[in-house]
Amino acid sequence: MLVLAALSILVWLVLIFGRGWFWLADQRLPATADPPADWPPDWPEVVAIIPARDEAETIGAVLASHASTTYPGRFSVILVDDGSTDGTAGIARTLAQASPRPIHLLAAPPLEPGWTGKLWALETGVRAAADLAPEARYFLLTDADISHAPDTLARLVARAEVLDLALVSLMARLDARGFWGALLIPAFVFFFQMLYPYRWINDTARDTAGAAGGCILVRRDALAGIGGLAAIRDALIDDCALAARVKHGPPRRAIWLGLAQSEAVSLRDNRTLGSIWTMVARNAFTQIRRSALLLAGSMLALVVTYLAGPLAVLGLALHGDSLTATLGAVAWMLSGLAYLPTIRLYGLAPWKALGLPLAALLYGAMTLSSAVAHWRGRGGAWKGRTY
């Protein structure tokens, strides 16, 4: 246990000082109360493409947020209904009739072999945009449960235009209400930043690429340049796959990923453990390339990184070694300090940063359940489809 506690300290020191300062959670869209002088003089046309499958609970609020955008340029929405059975299309149709911005409602054709449902719905929208928005320079690929602030689109486009970015993405603010939401959602964001350090993503000299599928603004020509969505048609983690294709080229293109607060907000309810478990388990095993070896390595890394410290402290009565407990306390403290900026991002009490080991243990269990589901042929299940 002494060795594990010491190793945990070493791991955290490497993560804190050698992993792109991911834990600072400081990559944000610039705050602007008024349009700054360097905003583009001419605003390019944008079309939002939203895939929707049984999203009746959120689609009304989402479309209303797009309709109320203050974007100065031409903007329209293409909503692709992917076989919804809960009245999503009817709600969308009602909103479209009263919207000051054009909202086009399409039905996704039967799913073609080799495509995931979400990407096929997005592809349907991209193809329709050839007629509905032929002059659009950007596609806003967003989800049917993501609400956007009125000025979000303008800030996204301004960043893309001013910095000549091919792709700009925001990790939407997720619902962290209730016990399970507060315990697991900030940890989810923290782990994502660790896997895909935002500063590295935003650095053109590095190969690291990532995006958050709830809010992606991508240049139309950049998407066409990689072969369109067909290039990633079978990707379950489609947002990061798209970002990698765009950034790596050829030609290489600059991309940017940041954290949202009020700019983009997920309306998905995360107050129950089951809701979060389903969201994570569908892709967790895919994230580690469906490899049993990587799964074993991930579980070992989880124990060393997150559990060794707390176990050394809480097990003092069993092992009786004060040095081991002290080293464990240091490791636990380092993890809490690294987690603190993300905890603050979600407005939670600082002491909750000490809950990171428990969250990591639960995410480890979700990853194991994801692996078991894949081995049983039920991996990647989402809204009635299994990939």
Order of alpha helices (4+ residues) and beta strands (2+ residues): alpha-beta-alpha-beta-alpha-beta-alpha-beta-beta-alpha-beta-alpha-alpha-beta-alpha-alpha-beta-beta-alpha-alpha-alpha-alpha-alpha-alpha
